Amino acid sequence: MRNIVQICFLIIVLMGINKAFAQDLKTSVGTNKELDSVRKKLDGGKDSVVFTAKYIRFTKLSLTKDSIVLLPLDTSTTNIQNYSPLLQPTHPTISNGNMGLSARPLLFEPSKRIGFDVGFHSLDYYALTPEDIIYYQARTPFTSLYFVSAGQKEQLFRAIHTQNIKRNWNVGVNFNRGDSKGFYARQRGDNLNVAVFSWYQSPSKRYNMWASAIFNTMRGYENGSVTSAKQIFNPDYSTISREAEPVNLSSARNIYKKNTLFLKQTYYVGRIDTSANANNAVLPTNKLTHTFEYNTNTYDFLKNETDVNNVLPPGIASTTFTNDSTRVLHVKNEFIYSFFLRPKNSSVIKNELKVDAGIRHDYYKHEFLGLKLDGTSYEQSRAYYQNITVLGAAGYRFSSNVDFNLDLQQILQGENAGDYLYEAKSKILLGKTIGRIELGAYAQNQSPSTIYDYYHGNHYKWTNNDFKNTKILNLSFNYINDKYDLTAGAKYFLTSNYLYFAADHSNGTTAILPKQATADISLIRIDVLKKWRFGKFALENYVAYQKTDKNAVLRTPEIYTYNSIYFNNTFFKVLKANIGFDVRYNSEYANYLYSPATAQFYIDEDNPVNLQSKPIVDVFFKANLKRANIFVKYDFVNQGLFQKGYFTVNRYPMQDALLKFGVSWNFYD
């Protein structure tokens, strides 16, 4: 009930803000001839303006690297039923049961980071980052509300409100709240994201400023799995209420907080080209960019109980109470100068040369604190790091059909000196009917995350000074044909000094230890994405095939598929609807286990367990009615048919069959 009251209050506040500024903006755009014609056509000359999505444009930081690319809002129902970050068709995950809990990729997706990394990433799926923020140009106030409910099992609410306070100055706010209580005791994932953002562009369009303040709180309750995990889905197991199933931990939880202040400024120097291009973007010839970022991140594990089932190793400082906290302060300053050489007064951009040169300074304060119940500490350490990174990029566009880009990052001085990431990409358009080819390659040298080198907590304690940098070589090829809705590609990875966590049975406990593979690991991955249409029926298929020579260390299934089959139809001439079902499947492989105290997934090299794997089927209905999109979805509809349930992480059962309802609603004035 409290959640419903909070949601209603937020809606009232957002609508009040909307109305407070609406009169001014309508007056200013009312003189626009284009809107006058729209008003006359739609309202017969009434004293009002009918706004639609076409009056809202947006961009993201990734679309501002060279010029600013503005895109229209996506108001379709595409993939609306897969709202969870854990259930994205082409980026599947394994998790501890439901949205809001720890997760990691199912397929091999190495991170392209270099430099300092604390190593806690299991709840990253639920955090907002500066790269996720959408910046708007809104000729009218815009509000978007999104709500998903599965009763008490799962709820999600998202709200966006944005408006231009001046013609060239936009402000807005994001509010996201996810609360998944799950089916079993202490299986709750509770996430809150709040972001305030602003985009200012000078009247001459030479100066741009993107700013945001982001606050993330992610709470993952840790039940250590159910005590009956080994037999809960056996045919002869006497089923009881899921909430009544005993669990191993009753007070443990991980709490991650990530707060960010972000500011990016660009200034165009010299000539600005206004050549025609696909996105109608302003094209600079010289650009100065400064980025400032201030981050405070905390990672806490708390427990206050006796671990009777030995889910964790015995406490070093206390057998009942644990309060391990890791804190990281990160300040980043980045300066980049870019220049572009291109022909003047050309309607087609070709023979364009782009060069970036820059420098980045990173400052870190890394603290670790372990507290006893009386407030005294059993562990306290602090370290300071700095890195100076040189940045470079070069690109050449031979024509609108062929381009080549090279990006370089190298840490020259500091704690992680020697880290680098060199990446090359090329796009070749063969023809509108034939399609295009994308080629890529990168070489990466990254320092070990600090959690591999140093961890002193109540349940685990290790210090490693001999781990080597992990190196990755990658080659990729993609073929894309928009006409036939086909994407096919292959990737090859060669990984040296791969780091992972493994079970440690040396003392007869459930301990884990970081390890490093001594041999190189090769992995090849082939992806095919194809959409078929047969009249009003549509079939979307995604297949990923992976093969590695070290599957005992790098745990991943050989085959993963996602298939969506649905029927398109328009009911009552206005209700555009899809009715269908999704099928997910991955081949059996030796699965990961999970350590609650460190929020890390690990493998058991001595006793690998292949969990049973069968298709998971979800049925859905989704529809669009003017400004609203709705969906009704029944997850795991095939439960009870060949399987009573399933796991993606060893000992952690996934959700049972569940009915979900979702609606998104956009307001443009």
NORHU-V621486 format. One line per field, one symbol per residue. phi: phi as a letter, one per 40 degrees, with the letter a starting at -180 (. if undefined). burial: I if it has 16 or more other ideal C-beta (glycine too) atoms within 10 Angstrom, else O. Layout:
phi->???
burial->???
//
This chain:
phi->.ccccccccccccccccdccbcccccccccccccccccccccbfgccabccbcccbbaabdccbcbbcbbbcccbccdgcccccccbcdcbcbbaciadhccaaccccbccccbgcachbbcbccbccbdcccbbbbbcadbbbbbbbbbgccaaabbbbbaaccbdbbbbaabbbbbbbcgcbcfbcbbbbbbabbabbbcdcgcbbbbbabbbbbbbbcbbggcccdcbcbcdccccbddccccbcbbbcabbbbbbbbbabbbbcbgcbcbccadbfccbcbaabbbbbabbbbbbbbbaaaccccfcbcdcccacbbbacbbbbbbbbbbbbbbbbbaccfbcbcafcbbbbaaabbbbbbbbbbbbcccgcbbaaaaabbabbbcbaaaabbcacbbaabbbbbaccahdbdhcaabbbbabbcciccchbbbbaaabbbbcccccccaabbcbbaabbbbccccbbbbbaabbbbccbfbbbabbbbbbbgcbabbcbbcbgbccbacbbccbcbbabbbbbbabbbbgccbbbbbbbbbabcbccbccaccbbbbbbbabcabcfgbccbbbaabbbabccacccbbbccbfbcabbccbcbcccbbdbbbbabbabbfcbbbabbbcfcccgbgaciabbbdgbccccdacbbaabbbbba
burial->OOOOOOIOOIIOOIOOOIOOOOOOIIOOIOOOOOIOOIIOOOOOOOOOIOIIOOIIIIIOIOIIIIIIIOOOIOIOIOOIIIIIIIIOIOOIIIIIIIIIIIIIOIIIOOOOOIIIIIIIIIIIIIIIIIOOIIIIIIIIIIIIIIIIIIOOIIIIIIIIIIIIOOOIOIIIIIIIIIIIIIIIIIIIIIIIIIIOIIIIIOOOOIOIIIIIIIOIIIIIIIIIIIIIIOOIIOOOOOOOOIOOIOIIIIOIIIIIIIOIOIIIOIOIOOOOIOOOIOOOIIIIIOIIIOIOIOIOIIIIIIIOOOIOOOIIIOIIIIOOIIIIIIIIOIIIOIOIOIOIOIOOOOOOIOOIOIOIOIOIOIOIOIOIIIIOOOOOOIIOOOOOIOIOIOIIIOIIIOOOOIIOIOIIIIIOOIIIOOIIIOIOIIIOOOOOOOIIIOOIOIOIIIIIIIIIIIIIIIIIOIOOOOIOIIIIOIOIOIIIIOOOOOIIIOIOIOIIIIIIIIIIOOOOOIIIOIIIIOOOIOIOIOIIIOOOOOOOOIOIIIIIIIOIOOIOIIIIIOOIIIIIOIOOOOOOOOOIIIOIIIOIIIOOIIIIIIIIIIIIIIIIOOOOOOOOIOOIIIIIOIIIOOOOIIIIIOIIIIIOOOIOIIIIIIIIIIIIOIOIOIOIIIIII
//
